[in-house]
């Protein structure tokens, strides 16, 4: 017998057995891993659910317990409330503690650390076991600050809070992590309490997951049953071993059969046939399992796909995204997804016939979409995920869209990717339900958002709005950005102050609002434009907490601003019309559509004395005198009946209106007769239906009385002897009488609708008419003398009166003007006044008129706080002339003196002859003392000048002068006689001083004038005596520090007063005309000094000389400068003339000519005090200027960074840009000098560098020989 086939068969059997054994072992291991993973997930979910359930239960019971304890407030000796026993059956004891309670100081209290932890963490509860008493301390915070409740509970009470179910392959226990002891275990679906100190090492090894219980130091631990996984693995290995053993046995049997068939082929064939059938049956069984399972399954070969992804070097989602964007086609990647097999459920689900169709769907040549199923699969392969779950839509072969849930467990080893199982669940129905819910939610959300009002849900526990379809801030006109800047409580800050208390009351009502009640109120919020808008708020309970308190409220905020305003307007209108009807002086009555009286206004009581109800019941028959009313109403009703019964006629009446009017007499309740005017119209509703008659009856008693008075007034108007004309409020003439035409010559047609200015004389100034109008407005009447003009142009005086006529409401109706011609009376008065108030010789006012005018002027000055000057004048040397030449010659001289004196005063002033050769002058309207003194001096000087020329008498010349005394009001007296007396006294002092002069009364009043006069005299004398001197202030280069020039400064040493500042005597010199002479003196002396220095061998480069405005304006300045330069043989370049900006800008054309002539000479021109005048930049461009001199006001206030420093720097920069030299005066500190150097200033002068000094000092200190 040949043994080789048998050996070969045995070898093959051994190899197959080994391979099958490894395959079974691998499959058993994979099943074991899957079982263990699913089992651990089950344990984890169960344990966490148990911990969460226990935490939620403890939290809810803690909240409920706090509420019960807060309501019950049990004392230390009171029993436990029944509600607490029902809520926590194992409750043994309750203790109320606070942070300052004596119990806190007990060091051995087991719950003390827990209480402190609870106080710090603000948790709803905390639990601690007492191992000595086997009880639980359950702590919950109270509502007060630092208030807590400590409950002692039996351990068994905890079991009622946990629902325990039997577990498969694991158990769980509750462990106190703080004390490291086991509190309870689960056994057979029950919670068993044990007295264990801690988990042993074996149990800790079996712990699969731990979950903490919120608010405690407990944790729920899930323990895998001891040997559970080993037993399951053993069973798996045993089953696989049996398969392997069976398979090997079959193979051995087959080999044995083959060996046996060497002798009996038939027997061996039968045996091998049965073996093949057995294999087919095994495959069929596995396939039946694959096909008959209750879900869609398919096997994928992903090995090529993973290898290809590895070859591409894709390691992250970013790299995958970049590759997908760069790749032209994804087909090469998709072709590597292969479907090995798919059960019938998969094919039916997708309406496919073959597995290849499924593979074609997965390999469809479409771009891989980010977020799609194929993208998720590739990302899972790249990230080496163990499990892939995703939801994706798939379209079946019939085009039906289905939503499927795919679950795929990816192996660890690459070799296992050739058969990856994927389960597919159809979730289309669930997805459709979700979409329906989403669509429904979107629909109702759109409905709520479309509601124009604000719909909101308020959480009462958090006092916050959890939902609102629109913002209140936007409803108030604020933008989203403005709303984002609001704080959370902006609604209360925008509430009207008057509504804030109302809001707080309603907020309290929200806490106790019943379910069936709607809370409704109105309030005002401030709009963005500052106005207050009305809103209506309606709220209702939406949900409650388990303890019955309100949890959420739903409400609507509606903008009722316009509605509220309309309602208020309607109420106001109704009230207005009701008050109008009740308070109007007219009687209003109305009928219904059958002409039956149904309303009479309450005003009938005041007008006729009857009650409205009496007239409604009895009609007007009782109160109307005669039959006039009945006839009127009868005709009216007969006219209306056919029209209102015809719709077309009624419509025309409604459109065109209907009014009738009559007058009648009524009998008052007191029996007096009352004339009444009655107006009747029709009432219609908005649809045009006739409602009845509306009548208004007015008492016209006063009207008739006025008509009678008007008739009498018209008679007086036409028959009075004076002229009368009437104007409307605007002043236009509406009526004149006959005498008006006789006096003025104007006919009525010529002046009606004209202003009274047609006959105005033009004599009066505008202020006169303004004063007349002012008194008319103030007093309502005016009278006085007015000059009028007749039609022929003749002007005549009249005495006029104007009265403003007003109606009962005080409104202006017209003006009534009356005037009479007083020409003859005025002529008589003028003759009398001339004799009484004027001097017959000179025609000047006499003593009486002067005293009267003086008295009036004093009153006016007192009201206006003005000053008055009184001059008393006496002619010098008049008496010898009058005695020698006779009184006739004297009278001629007095007349001419009067004429000359008139020329010395204003038109508003007065000059009078007091008698003989004495005259007085009254100067009025002077603002202050200085003005009064200047006016007195000016007039006195004019008088002396006017009297200085000769008087020709009898062909001979005579010369006279005057002595004048001046007194001022109020300083020298407040009475006229006192002023005249003081002026007379001053006049005598002037005579004693040498005549031909004037003096002020009292040294106290005229001290300044006397001082000025003295200063003027001394100044004139100093000019005449050459009493002035020159001082010189050096000028230096700003950088080099070398002397560049000097400025000549005028000084005056008064013989008695000492040195006098130029600021004191230069203005005086300008006023009295000496400044030009002083300027010429300075020019001459400065040039002479310059020539002396040159002659002595000293080099003095430049002399700066100031030129006054008077000197410049007089002209010929260039000629005078040339004369002086020629006189001392000086080069023109040595002289620099300093002019101010104001001088340059007085007459630009003349200035240009003068400066041009000066430049022709060769002298330098400098602008002094630059920056203090107008500083017009035009003259810098147009005028031939060499130097800008910055005013000392900028330099003295200058420091680093100051505004003056920046201005000085700008002037320097501007001068340099215009190629002008810039010099700064007034340098007094080193800082100022350094700043000017930094600015680039050319030259400087000031006290810091050198004070003004005499020529000798300057020569000694600063000048150097040539």
KOLGU-385605 format. One line per 10 residues: for each residue x, y, z negated of C-alpha. Coordinates in steps of 0.25 Angstrom, whole numbers. Example, Ala and Ser with C-alpha at 12.3 -4.5 7.8 and 13.67 -1.06 7.14 Angstrom:
49,-18,-31  55,-4,-29
***
This chain:
0,0,0  6,14,4  7,23,-8  10,36,-1  -4,40,2  -7,38,-12  4,46,-17  1,57,-8  -13,57,-12  -9,57,-27
1,69,-24  -10,77,-17  -20,74,-28  -10,79,-38  -8,92,-30  -22,94,-29  -25,91,-44  -14,101,-48  -20,112,-38  -34,109,-43
-29,110,-57  -22,123,-55  -35,128,-48  -44,124,-59  -35,130,-70  -34,143,-62  -49,143,-61  -51,139,-75  -42,151,-79  -49,161,-71
-63,156,-76  -57,157,-90  -52,172,-88  -65,176,-82  -73,169,-94  -63,176,-104  -65,190,-97  -80,189,-97  -81,184,-111  -72,195,-116
-80,205,-109  -93,199,-115  -86,200,-129  -82,215,-127  -96,219,-122  -102,212,-134  -93,217,-144  -94,232,-139  -109,231,-138  -109,226,-152
-101,237,-158  -108,248,-150  -122,242,-155  -117,242,-169  -112,256,-168  -124,261,-162  -133,254,-172  -125,260,-183  -125,274,-177  -140,274,-175
-143,269,-189  -133,279,-195  -141,290,-188  -154,285,-192  -149,283,-207  -144,297,-207  -157,302,-203  -165,294,-213  -155,298,-224  -156,312,-220
-171,312,-221  -172,304,-234  -160,310,-241  -159,299,-252  -153,303,-265  -142,295,-273  -153,287,-281  -163,286,-270  -166,272,-263  -162,270,-249
-173,275,-239  -181,264,-233  -178,269,-219  -163,266,-222  -166,252,-227  -173,250,-214  -163,256,-205  -151,249,-213  -157,237,-220  -144,234,-228
-143,248,-234  -138,247,-248  -135,261,-252  -135,275,-247  -125,286,-252  -126,301,-248  -112,307,-248  -105,320,-244  -91,324,-242  -91,331,-255
-98,320,-263  -92,314,-275  -93,300,-268  -83,305,-258  -72,305,-269  -74,290,-272  -61,284,-267  -66,270,-266  -79,272,-258  -77,263,-245
-85,273,-237  -76,285,-240  -66,284,-228  -78,281,-219  -85,293,-223  -73,302,-221  -71,296,-207  -86,298,-204  -85,312,-208  -73,315,-199
-79,307,-187  -93,312,-187  -98,298,-183  -113,294,-186  -109,283,-196  -98,275,-202  -98,261,-209  -88,255,-219  -89,241,-226  -87,240,-240
-80,226,-242  -82,226,-257  -97,227,-256  -99,221,-242  -107,233,-238  -106,243,-227  -105,258,-230  -112,265,-219  -109,280,-218  -117,291,-210
-116,306,-210  -127,315,-215  -132,328,-209  -125,337,-219  -110,341,-218  -102,330,-225  -115,322,-228  -114,306,-227  -123,294,-230  -116,281,-235
-124,269,-234  -121,255,-240  -126,244,-231  -125,229,-231  -116,222,-221  -127,214,-216  -135,227,-211  -125,228,-200  -129,215,-194  -143,221,-191
-136,232,-182  -129,221,-173  -136,212,-163  -127,199,-163  -129,189,-152  -121,175,-151  -108,177,-143  -102,167,-133  -87,164,-136  -85,176,-145
-90,182,-158  -89,196,-164  -87,202,-178  -87,216,-184  -74,220,-191  -72,232,-200  -59,238,-194  -57,247,-205  -56,236,-215  -52,225,-205
-63,215,-209  -73,207,-202  -87,212,-206  -96,202,-198  -95,191,-187  -105,186,-177  -108,172,-178  -120,165,-171  -126,178,-167  -126,183,-181
-118,194,-189  -111,186,-200  -104,194,-211  -91,189,-216  -81,192,-227  -68,193,-219  -57,202,-221  -52,203,-207  -51,196,-193  -40,184,-193
-30,183,-183  -37,173,-175  -50,182,-174  -42,194,-170  -36,186,-158  -50,183,-154  -55,197,-154  -59,201,-140  -64,215,-142  -67,225,-153
-77,236,-153  -78,247,-164  -91,250,-170  -94,265,-170  -94,273,-183  -87,261,-190  -73,254,-192  -80,241,-187  -77,234,-174  -84,223,-167
-74,212,-163  -77,201,-152  -70,188,-155  -68,177,-145  -72,163,-151  -60,155,-155  -56,146,-143  -67,151,-134  -59,154,-122  -50,141,-124
-63,133,-124  -68,140,-112  -54,138,-105  -54,124,-109  -67,121,-103  -63,127,-91  -50,120,-90  -57,107,-93  -67,109,-82  -57,112,-72
-48,100,-77  -60,91,-75  -61,96,-61  -46,95,-58  -47,81,-64  -59,77,-56  -52,82,-44  -39,75,-46  -47,62,-50  -54,63,-37
-41,65,-29  -35,54,-36  -47,46,-33  -46,50,-19  -31,46,-18  -34,33,-25  -45,31,-15  -36,34,-3  -26,24,-9  -37,14,-10
-42,18,4  -29,14,9  -35,0,8  -49,5,10  -51,17,19  -65,17,17  -65,18,2  -55,29,3  -63,37,13  -76,36,4
-68,41,-8  -62,53,0  -76,56,5  -82,57,-9  -70,65,-13  -73,76,-2  -87,76,-6  -84,78,-20  -75,91,-16  -86,96,-7
-96,95,-18  -87,102,-28  -85,113,-18  -100,114,-15  -102,115,-30  -93,127,-31  -99,133,-19  -113,131,-25  -109,138,-37  -103,150,-29
-115,150,-20  -126,148,-31  -121,158,-41  -131,169,-44  -122,181,-38  -116,185,-26  -101,180,-25  -90,180,-15  -76,177,-15  -66,187,-9
-51,185,-5  -44,198,-9  -30,192,-9  -26,198,4  -33,212,0  -25,212,-12  -12,208,-6  -14,219,5  -17,230,-5  -4,226,-12
4,227,1  -2,241,3  3,245,-11  -10,250,-16  -9,251,-31  -20,262,-34  -33,268,-30  -25,280,-25  -16,272,-16  -29,264,-11
-36,277,-8  -24,283,-1  -22,270,8  -37,270,11  -36,284,16  -24,281,25  -28,268,31  -35,269,44  -43,256,42  -46,248,29
-50,236,37  -36,229,35  -39,230,20  -53,226,21  -50,213,29  -42,208,17  -55,206,9  -60,192,12  -72,185,7  -69,170,4
-84,166,0  -97,172,-4  -109,165,-10  -123,166,-4  -127,177,-14  -117,186,-8  -121,184,6  -136,185,3  -133,198,-5  -127,204,7
-135,197,18  -123,190,24  -122,176,30  -107,173,29  -95,177,20  -88,183,32  -99,194,33  -96,197,19  -82,198,22  -85,207,34
-92,216,24  -81,217,15  -71,219,26  -80,229,34  -70,239,41  -75,252,33  -66,261,26  -64,257,11  -72,268,4  -67,273,-9
-76,268,-20  -82,257,-12  -81,242,-15  -70,238,-6  -62,250,-12  -65,245,-26  -60,231,-22  -47,236,-17  -45,245,-29  -47,233,-38
-37,225,-31  -27,237,-32  -30,239,-47  -30,224,-50  -43,225,-56  -48,212,-62  -63,215,-60  -70,223,-49  -85,227,-51  -91,237,-42
-105,241,-36  -106,243,-21  -116,244,-10  -116,234,1  -124,233,13  -130,219,17  -129,213,31  -144,218,32  -140,232,29  -146,232,15
-138,240,5  -135,232,-8  -128,237,-21  -119,226,-26  -110,224,-39  -97,217,-36  -89,210,-46  -75,204,-43  -65,199,-53  -51,201,-46
-40,191,-50  -27,194,-55  -19,185,-46  -17,188,-32  -20,174,-28  -34,174,-34  -38,186,-25  -41,175,-14  -54,172,-21  -60,184,-28
-75,182,-32  -84,194,-31  -98,194,-37  -109,203,-30  -121,207,-37  -133,214,-30  -136,227,-38  -144,233,-27  -157,233,-36  -150,239,-48
-144,250,-39  -157,253,-33  -163,255,-46  -151,264,-50  -152,272,-38  -167,273,-40  -165,278,-54  -154,288,-49  -163,293,-38  -174,294,-48
-165,301,-58  -160,311,-47  -175,313,-43  -179,317,-57  -166,325,-59  -170,333,-46  -184,335,-51  -179,340,-65  -168,349,-58  -179,354,-48
-188,359,-60  -186,374,-60  -186,374,-75  -175,370,-84  -177,355,-89  -168,351,-100  -166,340,-111  -161,344,-124  -153,334,-134  -158,339,-148
-147,331,-155  -136,338,-147  -144,351,-145  -140,350,-131  -146,350,-117  -143,336,-110  -151,340,-97  -155,352,-90  -159,353,-76  -154,367,-75
-147,377,-83  -153,388,-92  -141,397,-89  -144,396,-74  -158,399,-76  -154,411,-83  -146,416,-72  -132,411,-76  -122,404,-67  -116,391,-69
-103,397,-72  -109,406,-83  -117,395,-89  -104,387,-90  -99,398,-99  -111,397,-108  -110,390,-122  -119,378,-125  -129,387,-133  -131,398,-122
-146,395,-122  -147,401,-136  -138,413,-133  -147,417,-121  -160,416,-129  -167,429,-132  -164,434,-146  -179,434,-149  -181,420,-144  -169,414,-151
-176,411,-164  -188,405,-156  -178,396,-149  -172,391,-163  -186,388,-168  -189,380,-155  -176,372,-156  -180,368,-170  -194,363,-165  -187,355,-154
-181,346,-166  -195,342,-170  -203,343,-157  -214,332,-156  -214,323,-144  -227,328,-138  -224,343,-141  -218,353,-131  -210,364,-136  -212,376,-128
-207,390,-130  -202,402,-122  -189,410,-124  -180,420,-117  -166,418,-111  -156,429,-106  -154,429,-91  -141,432,-85  -146,445,-81  -149,449,-95
-164,447,-95  -172,438,-104  -179,427,-97  -191,419,-102  -190,403,-103  -200,393,-107  -195,381,-114  -203,368,-116  -197,356,-123  -201,341,-127
-195,330,-134  -188,320,-124  -183,310,-134  -181,307,-149  -170,300,-157  -174,288,-165  -176,296,-177  -187,304,-170  -178,317,-168  -179,324,-155
-168,319,-146  -170,326,-133  -180,337,-128  -184,340,-114  -187,354,-110  -190,364,-99  -185,378,-99  -194,386,-89  -191,401,-84  -204,408,-88
-198,422,-87  -206,427,-75  -218,420,-80  -216,426,-94  -214,440,-88  -226,438,-80  -234,434,-92  -229,446,-100  -232,455,-88  -246,449,-87
-248,451,-102  -243,465,-102  -252,468,-90  -264,462,-96  -261,470,-109  -258,483,-101  -271,482,-93  -278,478,-106  -272,490,-113  -275,499,-101
-289,495,-101  -290,497,-116  -283,510,-117  -286,517,-103  -294,529,-105  -303,524,-93  -314,514,-95  -312,502,-87  -324,492,-84  -327,480,-76
-338,472,-71  -339,457,-66  -342,453,-52  -357,456,-55  -355,470,-59  -357,467,-74  -349,475,-83  -339,466,-91  -328,475,-95  -326,489,-101
-312,493,-106  -311,497,-121  -307,512,-116  -322,514,-115  -323,515,-130  -313,527,-130  -320,534,-117  -335,532,-120  -335,526,-134  -342,513,-130
-337,499,-133  -334,491,-120  -344,479,-125  -355,489,-126  -353,494,-111  -351,479,-106  -365,476,-113  -373,488,-109  -366,493,-97  -363,508,-93
-377,512,-93  -376,516,-108  -364,526,-106  -366,532,-92  -374,545,-90  -384,546,-79  -385,536,-67  -373,539,-59  -365,526,-64  -377,517,-61
-378,523,-47  -363,522,-45  -363,507,-49  -376,504,-42  -370,509,-29  -357,502,-32  -363,488,-34  -372,489,-22  -360,492,-14  -351,481,-19
-361,469,-20  -362,466,-5  -347,468,-3  -343,459,-15  -353,448,-11  -347,448,4  -333,441,3  -328,450,15  -333,463,9  -327,459,-4
-314,456,2  -314,470,8  -317,476,-5  -306,469,-12  -296,473,-1  -300,488,1  -304,490,-14  -316,497,-19  -317,509,-28  -328,519,-33
-328,531,-42  -338,540,-49  -340,549,-61  -351,548,-71  -354,552,-85  -354,543,-97  -360,545,-111  -350,542,-122  -354,535,-135  -354,548,-142
-364,554,-132  -354,563,-124  -353,562,-109  -341,558,-102  -338,559,-87  -332,547,-82  -325,543,-68  -328,529,-64  -320,521,-54  -325,507,-50
-317,497,-42  -318,482,-39  -311,470,-46  -306,458,-38  -299,445,-42  -286,441,-34  -295,432,-24  -304,444,-21  -316,440,-29  -324,452,-34
-323,453,-50  -331,466,-53  -330,481,-54  -319,488,-61  -322,502,-66  -314,513,-73  -321,525,-80  -313,537,-84  -317,548,-93  -315,561,-85
-320,571,-95  -306,577,-96  -304,577,-81  -317,585,-80  -312,594,-91  -299,596,-84  -306,599,-71  -313,610,-77  -300,616,-83  -294,615,-69
-305,623,-64  -303,634,-74  -288,633,-72  -290,635,-57  -298,647,-60  -287,653,-69  -276,649,-59  -282,657,-47  -286,669,-55  -274,672,-64
-265,684,-62  -252,677,-61  -246,668,-51  -248,653,-53  -243,641,-46  -243,626,-49  -232,616,-45  -231,601,-46  -221,594,-55  -211,595,-44
-213,610,-43  -220,611,-30  -231,622,-30  -245,616,-29  -254,628,-32  -253,643,-33  -263,654,-37  -267,666,-29  -259,675,-38  -246,667,-35
-248,671,-20  -251,686,-24  -238,687,-32  -228,679,-24  -234,681,-10  -234,666,-7  -246,659,-3  -251,646,-9  -248,638,4  -233,644,4
-230,639,-10  -238,626,-12  -229,614,-11  -217,623,-13  -208,624,-24  -208,637,-32  -194,641,-27  -201,647,-15  -204,659,-23  -191,658,-32
-183,671,-33  -169,665,-34  -166,674,-45  -166,663,-55  -154,653,-56  -157,638,-55  -154,637,-70  -167,646,-73  -176,636,-66  -170,624,-73
-172,631,-86  -187,633,-82  -189,618,-78  -182,614,-91  -191,622,-100  -203,617,-92  -199,603,-94  -196,606,-109  -208,615,-113  -218,613,-101
-219,628,-98  -210,640,-95  -211,654,-93  -202,666,-90  -198,676,-80  -195,671,-66  -191,679,-53  -200,675,-41  -200,678,-26  -212,683,-18
-214,678,-4  -208,691,1  -195,688,-6  -197,698,-18  -192,693,-31  -201,696,-43  -200,693,-58  -212,684,-64  -216,679,-77  -218,664,-75
-224,652,-83  -223,638,-79  -231,627,-86  -229,612,-84  -242,605,-83  -243,590,-88  -253,580,-88  -258,572,-100  -247,562,-99  -237,574,-99
-233,572,-85  -230,585,-77  -241,589,-67  -237,603,-62  -231,616,-66  -240,629,-67  -232,642,-65  -237,656,-68  -230,669,-65  -233,684,-64
-225,695,-58  -217,703,-68  -210,712,-59  -215,725,-65  -213,720,-79  -199,716,-76  -196,730,-70  -201,737,-82  -193,728,-91  -180,730,-83
-181,745,-85  -183,743,-99  -172,733,-101  -162,742,-93  -164,753,-102  -164,744,-115  -152,735,-111  -143,742,-101  -133,754,-102  -138,765,-94
-124,769,-89  -117,757,-86  -129,747,-83  -122,737,-93  -130,731,-104  -131,739,-116  -129,736,-131  -143,730,-133  -142,721,-121  -128,717,-124
-132,713,-138  -144,705,-133  -136,698,-123  -125,695,-134  -136,690,-143  -141,680,-132  -127,676,-129  -124,673,-143  -137,664,-144  -133,656,-131
-119,655,-135  -123,649,-149  -132,639,-142  -121,635,-132  -109,636,-141  -103,646,-132  -94,658,-134  -96,673,-131  -86,685,-130  -90,699,-133
-81,710,-128  -82,724,-134  -75,734,-124  -72,749,-127  -66,758,-116  -52,764,-120  -50,779,-116  -65,781,-112  -68,792,-122  -58,802,-117
-62,800,-102  -77,801,-106  -74,814,-114  -65,820,-104  -72,816,-91  -86,817,-97  -97,807,-99  -101,806,-84  -87,801,-81  -88,792,-93
-101,786,-89  -95,783,-75  -83,776,-82  -92,768,-90  -100,764,-78  -88,759,-71  -83,752,-84  -96,745,-84  -94,740,-70  -80,735,-72
-84,728,-85  -95,720,-77  -84,715,-68  -77,709,-80  -88,699,-85  -97,688,-79  -111,689,-75  -115,682,-88  -108,691,-97  -112,705,-102
-105,718,-102  -112,730,-110  -110,744,-113  -112,746,-128  -111,761,-128  -100,772,-124  -88,765,-119  -90,751,-126  -94,739,-118  -96,725,-122
-95,711,-115  -102,698,-118  -96,686,-112  -105,673,-114  -104,658,-110  -90,656,-115  -87,641,-119  -77,642,-130  -68,652,-138  -57,651,-128
-66,654,-116  -72,666,-124  -58,671,-127  -54,669,-112  -67,676,-107  -65,688,-117  -50,690,-113  -54,688,-98  -65,699,-98  -57,708,-107
-45,708,-97  -55,710,-86  -61,722,-93  -47,728,-95  -43,725,-80  -56,731,-75  -54,744,-84  -40,746,-80  -42,752,-66  -45,767,-66
-59,774,-67  -61,785,-58  -69,797,-64  -70,810,-57  -59,806,-47  -50,803,-59  -45,790,-64  -46,786,-78  -41,773,-85  -48,766,-97
-46,753,-104  -54,745,-114  -52,739,-128  -60,725,-129  -64,717,-141  -68,703,-139  -77,695,-149  -81,680,-147  -93,673,-151  -94,665,-160
-80,667,-166  -81,682,-168  -96,682,-172  -110,676,-169  -118,688,-169  -118,699,-157  -115,711,-166  -104,704,-173  -97,700,-160  -99,715,-155
-93,720,-168  -81,710,-167  -79,713,-152  -79,728,-156  -69,726,-167  -60,718,-157  -61,730,-147  -56,740,-157  -44,730,-160  -41,731,-145
-41,746,-145  -32,746,-157  -23,736,-150  -20,747,-139  -33,746,-130  -35,741,-116  -35,727,-122  -44,717,-129  -45,709,-142  -53,698,-148
-59,699,-161  -52,692,-173  -39,686,-172  -45,672,-176  -53,672,-163  -43,679,-154  -30,673,-159  -28,664,-147  -31,676,-138  -22,685,-146
-11,675,-146  -13,673,-131  -12,688,-128  0,689,-137  6,677,-129  3,684,-116  9,697,-120  21,690,-126  22,681,-113  22,694,-104
32,700,-113  41,688,-113  40,688,-97  44,702,-97  55,701,-107  60,688,-101  58,681,-114  58,666,-108  69,656,-108  71,643,-100
74,630,-105  79,618,-97  76,603,-98  86,594,-91  82,583,-81  90,571,-79  92,559,-69  84,548,-74  95,537,-71  108,546,-71
104,555,-83  111,566,-76  105,580,-77  97,583,-64  90,596,-67  83,605,-78  69,610,-79  67,625,-83  57,627,-94  52,640,-99
53,644,-114  48,656,-122  53,660,-135  42,669,-141  48,680,-150  38,677,-162  32,664,-158  44,656,-154  45,646,-143  32,645,-135
29,633,-127  27,635,-112  14,627,-114  9,639,-122  14,651,-114  14,646,-99  -1,645,-98  -2,659,-104  7,664,-94  -1,657,-83
-14,663,-87  -8,677,-88  0,676,-75  14,676,-81  17,661,-77  22,666,-63  31,676,-69  36,665,-79  38,655,-68  47,665,-60
55,668,-73  57,653,-75  61,651,-60  71,663,-61  77,659,-74  79,645,-71  86,648,-58  95,658,-65  99,648,-75  102,638,-64
110,648,-57  118,651,-70  121,636,-72  126,635,-58  134,647,-60  140,641,-73  144,629,-65  134,619,-70  127,610,-61  112,610,-63
105,602,-52  91,607,-53  81,617,-60  67,613,-62  57,625,-63  42,624,-66  33,632,-57  19,637,-62  6,636,-54  5,651,-54
19,653,-49  16,643,-38  3,649,-34  8,663,-33  15,659,-21  30,663,-16  36,653,-26  46,649,-15  50,664,-13  52,666,-28
60,653,-30  69,657,-18  71,671,-24  76,665,-37  85,654,-30  91,665,-22  92,674,-34  101,664,-41  107,657,-29  102,643,-32
100,632,-23  85,628,-21  88,614,-24  92,617,-38  77,622,-42  65,612,-43  51,618,-45  42,610,-53  27,611,-49  15,604,-55
5,596,-47  -6,605,-49  2,617,-43  5,609,-31  -10,605,-29  -16,618,-30  -15,623,-16  -8,612,-8  -6,620,5  0,632,-3
8,622,-11  14,616,1  19,629,6  25,633,-7  32,620,-9  37,620,6  44,634,3  50,629,-9  56,617,-2  61,626,8
69,633,-3  75,620,-7  69,619,-21  64,606,-27  49,604,-30  45,595,-42  31,591,-47  30,593,-62  21,585,-71  18,575,-60
7,566,-63  -1,575,-72  -8,583,-60  -16,577,-49  -4,570,-44  -9,570,-29  1,562,-21  -1,570,-9  7,582,-14  19,572,-17
18,568,-2  16,582,4  23,592,-6  38,594,-5  40,588,-19  54,584,-24  51,579,-38  40,573,-47  41,576,-62  33,566,-70
25,573,-81  30,571,-95  16,565,-99  19,552,-92  33,551,-97  30,554,-112  20,543,-113  28,533,-105  33,520,-110  36,506,-104
24,500,-98  15,512,-100  5,519,-90  14,532,-90  26,524,-87  19,517,-75  14,531,-70  28,537,-72  34,525,-64  24,527,-53
27,542,-52  42,539,-51  40,528,-40  31,538,-33  41,549,-33  52,540,-28  44,534,-17  41,549,-13  56,552,-14  53,562,-25
62,564,-38  54,560,-51  58,567,-64  51,563,-77  49,574,-88  46,572,-103  56,560,-105  57,559,-120  62,544,-123  72,534,-118
61,525,-114  55,535,-105  68,538,-98  71,523,-96  57,521,-90  59,532,-80  73,527,-76  66,513,-74  56,520,-65  66,527,-57
63,541,-61  73,551,-56  74,562,-67  70,564,-81  68,575,-91  63,576,-105  67,578,-120  74,564,-120  84,569,-110  84,584,-113
75,595,-119  73,608,-113  85,617,-117  91,631,-114  100,633,-102  112,633,-112  109,620,-118  106,613,-105  119,618,-99  127,613,-111
120,599,-112  117,595,-98  124,604,-87  137,600,-82  147,609,-74  147,607,-59
***
